[in-house]
Amino acid sequence: MVTIDESDFSSLERVLADAVDSAGVAGLVNPRRTGEDEILELRLIGSRRLPFPLTTEAAAAWLETEGVGATVDYEDAYLVISLRDKAAVDRLVERLLGPFMYAESVRERLQDALAWHRLHAVVSLPNSGSMILNLRDSDNLGVLSGWARCWGQHLTRRRGGPGAMRRATPDLQL
């Protein structure tokens, strides 16, 4: 859940911009004033990591289905989601950005943990439900033996006993 000072509209802008950045969504957050109303616009630059095609109809249908109180339109070749209040920002962050914010944090922790074991991996997220782990080897299978040591230590601690590695190997695709 997003924690903000409701009296400060700029804090909403910061929260949304940080969430967009953390989720890896290609978009820009812009505040706009129309008369007495303050509106936050999320300008989506591309369809990367979006659960809908980059059309106003698809975006509006998704927003309605997910209960996000927002409007959507095309402006200057961008799909623009307009949010008028804290509840709309909270719901958009939770439903659209939250899954990738979580997946990105897991990806970063995994990459850091592997680096600690001197396994310099590239971990990518094709979607919020899966990761691709790419280990490049230049030490004549040294990376593979390091991965096996790391994986074996984890399994021995989690599942117990020396047979844990053997029981887990059918799940590995090498």
Residue frames as qw, qx, qy, qz and C-alpha x, y, z in Angstrom:
[[0.000, 0.889, 0.458, 0.000, 0.00, 0.00, 0.00],
 [0.385, 0.510, -0.014, 0.769, 1.20, 3.52, -0.78],
 [0.398, -0.693, -0.408, 0.442, 1.80, 5.84, 2.18],
 [0.309, 0.429, 0.167, 0.832, 1.58, 9.53, 1.36],
 [0.015, -0.385, -0.385, 0.839, 0.64, 12.88, 2.82],
 [0.297, 0.620, 0.708, 0.160, -2.80, 13.45, 1.27],
 [0.032, 0.917, 0.165, -0.361, -2.43, 17.22, 1.51],
 [0.133, -0.672, 0.506, 0.524, 0.62, 17.13, -0.76],
 [0.833, 0.494, 0.105, -0.227, -0.19, 16.22, -4.37],
 [0.365, 0.733, -0.574, -0.020, 3.52, 16.22, -5.27],
 [0.396, -0.371, 0.820, -0.182, 4.04, 13.27, -2.90],
 [0.816, 0.319, 0.422, -0.233, 1.56, 11.30, -5.05],
 [0.593, 0.754, -0.263, -0.099, 3.64, 12.19, -8.08],
 [0.014, -0.646, 0.754, -0.116, 6.83, 10.94, -6.38],
 [0.643, -0.101, 0.715, -0.255, 5.17, 7.70, -5.25],
 [0.815, 0.496, 0.237, -0.184, 3.85, 6.94, -8.73],
 [0.440, 0.790, -0.427, -0.024, 7.13, 7.87, -10.46],
 [0.236, -0.526, 0.801, -0.160, 9.11, 5.67, -8.04],
 [0.745, 0.096, 0.615, -0.241, 6.71, 2.77, -8.60],
 [0.734, 0.661, -0.032, -0.154, 6.94, 3.12, -12.39],
 [0.225, 0.746, -0.622, 0.068, 10.73, 3.11, -12.14],
 [0.438, -0.356, 0.788, -0.245, 10.84, 0.17, -9.69],
 [0.797, 0.263, 0.490, -0.237, 8.54, -1.90, -11.89],
 [0.367, -0.218, 0.662, 0.616, 10.60, -1.23, -15.01],
 [0.413, 0.698, 0.584, 0.011, 7.59, 0.09, -16.92],
 [0.350, 0.122, 0.274, 0.888, 8.41, 2.52, -19.73],
 [0.091, -0.815, -0.523, -0.232, 6.44, 5.57, -18.68],
 [0.220, 0.239, -0.210, 0.922, 6.56, 9.15, -17.47],
 [0.224, -0.683, -0.651, 0.245, 4.55, 10.72, -14.66],
 [0.145, 0.282, 0.096, 0.944, 3.36, 14.29, -15.19],
 [0.022, 0.544, 0.621, -0.564, 1.17, 16.44, -12.94],
 [0.053, 0.357, 0.474, 0.803, -1.46, 18.57, -14.67],
 [0.097, 0.386, 0.515, -0.759, -3.84, 21.21, -13.43],
 [0.045, -0.415, -0.647, -0.638, -7.26, 21.69, -15.03],
 [0.379, -0.690, -0.202, -0.582, -9.05, 24.51, -13.29],
 [0.543, -0.632, 0.356, -0.424, -9.42, 23.44, -9.67],
 [0.990, -0.089, 0.093, -0.054, -8.47, 19.79, -10.31],
 [0.084, -0.681, 0.714, 0.136, -5.02, 18.30, -10.00],
 [0.962, 0.209, 0.025, -0.172, -4.45, 15.22, -12.14],
 [0.394, -0.532, 0.696, 0.279, -1.54, 12.83, -12.39],
 [0.796, 0.502, -0.165, -0.296, -0.89, 11.50, -15.85],
 [0.635, -0.324, 0.658, 0.240, 1.01, 8.31, -16.48],
 [0.571, 0.663, -0.289, -0.387, 2.25, 8.50, -20.09],
 [0.847, -0.120, 0.505, 0.111, 3.06, 4.99, -21.25],
 [0.098, 0.693, -0.521, -0.489, 5.89, 4.97, -23.76],
 [0.396, 0.255, -0.823, -0.318, 5.65, 1.32, -24.79],
 [0.831, -0.240, -0.217, -0.453, 3.76, -1.85, -24.06],
 [0.485, 0.258, -0.764, 0.338, 6.60, -3.52, -22.15],
 [0.160, -0.078, -0.814, 0.553, 5.24, -5.15, -18.99],
 [0.454, 0.020, 0.121, -0.882, 1.65, -4.08, -19.54],
 [0.357, 0.143, 0.910, -0.157, -1.21, -6.58, -19.10],
 [0.499, 0.703, 0.445, -0.243, -3.09, -4.99, -22.01],
 [0.569, 0.397, 0.348, 0.631, -2.34, -3.89, -25.58],
 [0.228, -0.312, -0.086, 0.918, -1.43, -0.25, -26.01],
 [0.094, -0.453, -0.551, -0.694, -4.91, 0.90, -27.07],
 [0.283, -0.249, 0.283, -0.882, -7.38, 3.11, -25.25],
 [0.793, -0.179, -0.279, -0.512, -10.09, 0.44, -25.44],
 [0.793, -0.022, -0.574, 0.204, -7.91, -2.32, -23.96],
 [0.263, 0.183, -0.512, 0.797, -6.47, -0.03, -21.28],
 [0.449, -0.265, 0.097, -0.848, -9.93, 1.29, -20.28],
 [0.854, -0.168, -0.390, -0.301, -11.30, -2.25, -20.06],
 [0.666, 0.042, -0.595, 0.448, -8.36, -3.35, -17.90],
 [0.013, 0.247, -0.382, 0.890, -8.66, -0.31, -15.60],
 [0.647, -0.259, -0.069, -0.714, -12.38, -0.97, -15.14],
 [0.861, -0.085, -0.498, -0.057, -11.87, -4.70, -14.49],
 [0.591, 0.043, -0.538, 0.600, -9.17, -3.96, -11.90],
 [0.349, -0.812, -0.453, 0.112, -11.21, -1.25, -10.19],
 [0.438, -0.196, 0.001, 0.877, -8.81, 1.59, -10.94],
 [0.156, 0.868, 0.409, -0.233, -10.66, 4.92, -11.00],
 [0.262, -0.479, 0.367, 0.753, -8.89, 6.48, -13.96],
 [0.649, 0.696, 0.147, -0.268, -9.47, 7.64, -17.49],
 [0.608, -0.203, 0.553, 0.533, -7.35, 6.83, -20.52],
 [0.502, 0.833, 0.107, -0.206, -6.68, 8.62, -23.80],
 [0.757, 0.172, 0.202, 0.598, -4.06, 9.03, -26.52],
 [0.008, 0.986, -0.015, -0.169, -2.06, 12.26, -26.52],
 [0.143, 0.835, -0.515, -0.130, 1.02, 12.93, -28.67],
 [0.691, 0.318, -0.645, -0.074, 1.49, 9.21, -29.51],
 [0.059, 0.206, -0.839, 0.501, 1.37, 8.22, -25.82],
 [0.528, -0.504, -0.647, -0.219, -1.29, 6.24, -24.03],
 [0.002, -0.372, 0.408, -0.834, -2.12, 8.46, -21.05],
 [0.480, -0.500, -0.718, 0.060, -3.75, 7.18, -17.85],
 [0.083, -0.540, 0.141, -0.826, -5.17, 10.09, -15.82],
 [0.514, -0.366, -0.718, 0.293, -5.52, 9.65, -12.05],
 [0.155, -0.729, -0.130, -0.654, -7.44, 12.13, -9.90],
 [0.571, -0.689, 0.199, -0.400, -6.94, 10.89, -6.33],
 [0.211, -0.545, 0.789, -0.188, -4.91, 8.84, -3.89],
 [0.776, 0.046, 0.566, -0.273, -7.22, 5.81, -4.15],
 [0.791, 0.601, -0.026, -0.111, -6.69, 5.63, -7.92],
 [0.249, 0.739, -0.614, 0.125, -2.90, 5.90, -7.53],
 [0.496, -0.364, 0.736, -0.283, -2.91, 3.23, -4.78],
 [0.847, 0.236, 0.421, -0.222, -4.95, 0.83, -6.89],
 [0.667, 0.708, -0.230, -0.038, -2.88, 1.41, -10.05],
 [0.015, 0.670, -0.720, 0.181, 0.36, 0.82, -8.14],
 [0.625, -0.189, 0.697, -0.295, -1.07, -2.32, -6.54],
 [0.823, 0.344, 0.415, -0.178, -2.58, -3.89, -9.66],
 [0.671, 0.734, -0.096, 0.043, -0.40, -2.68, -12.56],
 [0.270, 0.770, -0.506, 0.280, 3.02, -1.99, -11.04],
 [0.637, -0.550, 0.449, -0.299, 3.09, -4.12, -7.86],
 [0.982, 0.043, 0.180, 0.033, 3.73, -7.52, -9.48],
 [0.709, 0.549, -0.147, 0.417, 6.77, -6.22, -11.37],
 [0.159, -0.807, 0.382, -0.421, 8.01, -4.19, -8.39],
 [0.814, -0.399, 0.393, -0.155, 8.08, -7.44, -6.40],
 [0.935, 0.274, 0.118, 0.189, 9.61, -9.45, -9.27],
 [0.415, 0.772, -0.254, 0.410, 12.32, -6.81, -9.78],
 [0.392, -0.727, 0.455, -0.331, 13.22, -6.87, -6.08],
 [0.926, -0.150, 0.346, -0.012, 13.52, -10.68, -6.18],
 [0.785, 0.555, -0.022, 0.275, 15.62, -10.45, -9.36],
 [0.114, 0.834, -0.367, 0.396, 17.99, -7.98, -7.72],
 [0.641, -0.560, 0.468, -0.238, 18.34, -10.10, -4.56],
 [0.961, 0.111, 0.237, 0.091, 19.04, -13.23, -6.64],
 [0.610, 0.694, -0.149, 0.352, 21.64, -11.41, -8.74],
 [0.164, -0.798, 0.438, -0.379, 23.32, -10.06, -5.57],
 [0.827, -0.357, 0.409, -0.144, 23.31, -13.49, -3.90],
 [0.918, 0.316, 0.117, 0.208, 24.88, -15.10, -6.97],
 [0.351, 0.809, -0.273, 0.384, 27.50, -12.34, -7.19],
 [0.510, -0.698, 0.434, -0.255, 28.43, -13.05, -3.57],
 [0.882, -0.114, 0.450, 0.080, 29.29, -16.58, -4.75],
 [0.153, -0.524, 0.553, 0.629, 31.29, -15.06, -7.65],
 [0.379, 0.381, 0.796, 0.278, 28.64, -16.12, -10.11],
 [0.093, 0.384, -0.069, -0.916, 28.12, -13.13, -12.34],
 [0.274, 0.419, 0.856, 0.128, 24.70, -13.81, -13.76],
 [0.225, -0.032, -0.223, -0.948, 22.26, -11.91, -15.90],
 [0.123, 0.399, 0.869, -0.266, 18.76, -12.35, -14.53],
 [0.190, -0.047, -0.312, -0.930, 15.90, -11.08, -16.67],
 [0.354, 0.321, 0.699, -0.532, 12.13, -10.96, -16.26],
 [0.008, -0.179, -0.720, -0.671, 10.07, -11.88, -19.32],
 [0.443, -0.580, -0.399, -0.555, 6.95, -11.45, -17.16],
 [0.350, -0.608, 0.399, -0.590, 6.08, -11.07, -13.47],
 [0.912, -0.239, 0.180, -0.282, 5.77, -14.83, -12.99],
 [0.954, 0.065, 0.082, 0.280, 9.11, -16.11, -14.30],
 [0.167, -0.868, 0.380, 0.273, 12.82, -15.31, -14.49],
 [0.872, 0.429, -0.148, 0.183, 15.59, -16.24, -16.89],
 [0.547, -0.733, 0.346, 0.209, 18.96, -16.90, -15.30],
 [0.761, 0.607, -0.166, 0.161, 21.91, -16.69, -17.68],
 [0.613, -0.663, 0.354, 0.243, 25.29, -17.86, -16.35],
 [0.645, 0.705, -0.295, 0.022, 28.16, -17.41, -18.78],
 [0.854, -0.410, 0.235, 0.218, 31.17, -19.63, -18.31],
 [0.481, 0.806, -0.335, 0.088, 34.69, -18.68, -19.31],
 [0.264, -0.643, 0.689, -0.204, 36.62, -20.76, -16.76],
 [0.410, 0.192, -0.879, -0.153, 36.26, -24.20, -18.34],
 [0.601, -0.435, -0.627, -0.236, 33.05, -25.03, -16.44],
 [0.270, 0.025, -0.574, 0.773, 34.17, -23.15, -13.33],
 [0.390, -0.147, 0.058, -0.907, 30.85, -21.30, -13.23],
 [0.756, -0.157, -0.503, -0.387, 28.95, -24.56, -13.43],
 [0.614, -0.115, -0.679, 0.386, 30.85, -26.01, -10.47],
 [0.028, 0.067, -0.373, 0.925, 30.30, -22.76, -8.54],
 [0.579, -0.173, -0.202, -0.770, 26.58, -22.93, -9.32],
 [0.761, -0.153, -0.625, -0.085, 26.45, -26.57, -8.18],
 [0.395, -0.026, -0.620, 0.677, 28.25, -25.68, -4.92],
 [0.220, -0.095, 0.176, -0.955, 25.88, -22.77, -4.29],
 [0.696, -0.139, -0.360, -0.605, 22.79, -24.81, -5.16],
 [0.693, -0.075, -0.702, 0.148, 24.01, -27.80, -3.12],
 [0.181, 0.029, -0.562, 0.806, 24.62, -25.65, -0.02],
 [0.447, -0.104, 0.019, -0.888, 21.12, -24.22, -0.30],
 [0.768, -0.102, -0.494, -0.396, 19.49, -27.62, -0.74],
 [0.553, -0.012, -0.735, 0.391, 21.44, -29.21, 2.08],
 [0.027, -0.022, 0.465, -0.884, 20.32, -26.46, 4.46],
 [0.532, -0.009, -0.054, -0.845, 16.69, -26.40, 3.24],
 [0.856, 0.011, -0.318, -0.407, 15.92, -30.05, 2.59],
 [0.633, -0.560, 0.506, -0.172, 18.55, -31.72, 4.74],
 [0.844, -0.125, 0.511, 0.106, 21.09, -34.36, 4.07],
 [0.214, -0.431, 0.630, 0.609, 23.51, -35.20, 1.29],
 [0.332, 0.328, 0.842, 0.271, 20.76, -36.73, -0.88],
 [0.206, 0.762, 0.329, -0.518, 19.05, -33.34, -1.28],
 [0.087, 0.585, -0.466, -0.658, 21.14, -32.42, -4.31],
 [0.079, -0.014, 0.937, 0.340, 20.43, -35.74, -6.03],
 [0.195, 0.565, 0.774, -0.210, 16.67, -35.39, -5.37],
 [0.175, 0.791, 0.134, -0.571, 16.63, -31.87, -6.88],
 [0.185, -0.382, 0.612, 0.667, 18.66, -32.52, -10.05],
 [0.310, 0.416, 0.806, 0.285, 15.73, -33.88, -12.11],
 [0.108, 0.880, 0.394, -0.243, 14.29, -30.34, -11.90],
 [0.190, -0.691, 0.303, 0.628, 17.39, -28.70, -13.39],
 [0.747, 0.621, 0.225, 0.080, 17.62, -28.02, -17.10],
 [0.389, -0.669, 0.390, 0.500, 21.30, -27.79, -18.03]]
